[in-house]
Structures are given as C-alpha cells and as structure tokens.
C-alpha cells in the first residue's frame, strides 16, 4: 500500500512510512539525528536501504537532508543541526528549526519544557516556559517572512 505525499509528491510505501517512524523514534531516543549506520543497526537493515529511503522521504518533504543527502537537517519539529531555538524537555536539550517548531517539540513529546532563543530583531534573549501545552508569555509574536505556500521553495531559509 502507498500513501499520498502532502504536496502531491509520489506516494510513500508502507516501508517508507515505517522508515520515517523509525527515524523519528530513533531521533527522540538519541536526542539527536541518527546517522544512517545507527538507524541501519537499530532496524536490522542495511545502509543502502536507509539511504535510499531517506532520499525518498526527503523528496516527499517528510524529512530534509543536508546537501550530502545522507545527514538529517530537519525532521520537523526537530533540527539535526544547531539552531538558535533550544528546547529543554524531560532533562534533555533539543534544537528546533524555528520558534514554531520549538513549541512543536513540547507537543510532539507531550512534555512541558523551556524554550530558549533570541529575538531575531534585537538579539535579546527570550525564554518561554511551556506547561500543559500553554506558553507562560502570551505577548510574544511568531512572524514568518515567507508565506506558507512558499515555504518549501527554500525550507531551510523559511
């Protein structure tokens, strides 16, 4: 059985969906993006299967790979690279891709957390505590420079 990509991309097989789920599960377990070899070992697969599957997931916008096409850049809401958006949840630090994804980490993990970042305008530190899914500061504003329908034109800039 195949499923349809969210952007009209070619459908994903059940194996690709399972790979995506295992990738995310391993990301959460490790607290960082897994390497191809680590995921192959965990799933009792081979590296070529993981590499090819990740490329299909990348093409379907399910994950974002770095230019080497072998390293996870984004598995939203998690970032595989260091960013200005850090989240402390369950005594572990995570990097998010953006402010929105920082809240998404708490939601995805079903945990309270603390988000640390800096203002994009003035570089002042910002700390937000999330408890029960709610931020402790409702005065903050999330602003996105790129319209949502253009995000995937350059997702790492967005």
N, C-alpha and C positions, 0 to 999 in steps of 0.2 A: 504494500500500500504506500502511496505517496501523498504528501500534503502539499498544499499550495503555499509558496513564499508570500510574505506580506506585501511585497512590492511588485508582484506579478512575475517574479523570478521563477526559473524552473522549480518544480516541486522537489521536496526533500523526501528521501526514502525513510522508511522506519529506522534503518541503520543510521542514517544521518541524524535523525531526531534523538536516537539513543546516544550517539556520539556527543551531540550538543549537551544533553542532560548529564552525561558522564564528565564532560569538560567543566560544566558549571559546578557539579558536585565536587570535583577534584579541586577546582579553584577555591571553593569555600573551605574544604578540608585543609588545604595547604596554606590558605591565607594569601595566596598569590597565584598568578597564572601558571599553569603546569607547562612543562616542556613536553614536546612530542614523545620523547623517550619515557618520561614519567607516566604519561597517560597510556602509552602502549603497554607498559608493565602492569599498571593498575587494571587495565581492561583485558589483559591477556591477548593483546592484539599485536600487530607489527607496526613499525613506524610509518611505512608507506601507506597503510590503511588510514592511520590518523592524519598524516599529512594531506592525503587526497581528500579525506572527509572535511578537514578544516578548510581547505580551499573551496569546497562546495558550500560550506556554511558561510564563509566569507562572501562568496558570490551572491548568496541568498540574504545577506545582511544579518545573519544570526550571530556572527562574531566579526571582529575586524582584526585582520592580521597586519603586522608591520610589513615593510617593503620586502623583507626576506621571504615572506609568505610561509614562515614556519614558526613565528612567535606571535602570541596573542597580544594585541594592542588594547582591544576592548572586548569585554563580554558583559555588556551593559546589564546592571549598573556598575560593574567592577571594571577598574582600569588595570591593565597589565603593566603599565609604566607609572612612574612617579608623576603626580599631578599636584596642583595647589589645593585639591579637595581631599582632605583626610577624614576618615570616619573611625571613631573608636566605638566598638560594639563587642560585648562579651569578652572584654580584656584583650582584644586584638585590633590592630590597625589595618585599615583598608584604604586604597586610593579609589576615588570615583572619577569619572570622566568630566563631570561638571557639577554644578550645585544641585541640579535636579536629580542626578544620579546619586549624589551623596545621601539625599533623603531616601532614594530607592534602595540603597544598601540596607538601611534600617528596616525598610518594608520587606525586602526580599528575605532577610534573615529573621524577620519577626522579632526584632530586638530593639530595645531602647539604645540610644547612642549619643555620641557627641561629635558634631561636625566642626572641623577647624578649617578655615580658609582665610583668604584676604580679599578685601574689596578690589574689584577689577579697576575701579576708577582711581582710588586714592591709596591702595595697598595697605589700608588699616586692617589689623586682624579682626576676624569675625569668628565667634564661637556660638554654636546653636546646639542646645540640648533637645533631643527628641525623646519624648516619654509617651508611651501609649499611642504612638503614631502622630503625635502633635508636637510642633516646634514650640519652644518657650518664648520665641520672639516673633510676633505676628506683624512686625513693622518692616521686615526685610522684603525686598523685591527681587524676583528672579527675572532677568531680562535676557532675551536671546536675540542676538544681532541678525540671525538668519531665519527667514520664515520656515516653518516646519516642513512645507512641501519641497524645500531645497536642502534640507539637512544632509541627505546622502550624496549631494554633489561634492561635498568635502567634509565628511563626518568628523574628522579629527579637528578641523577648524571650528566647526559648529559647536 
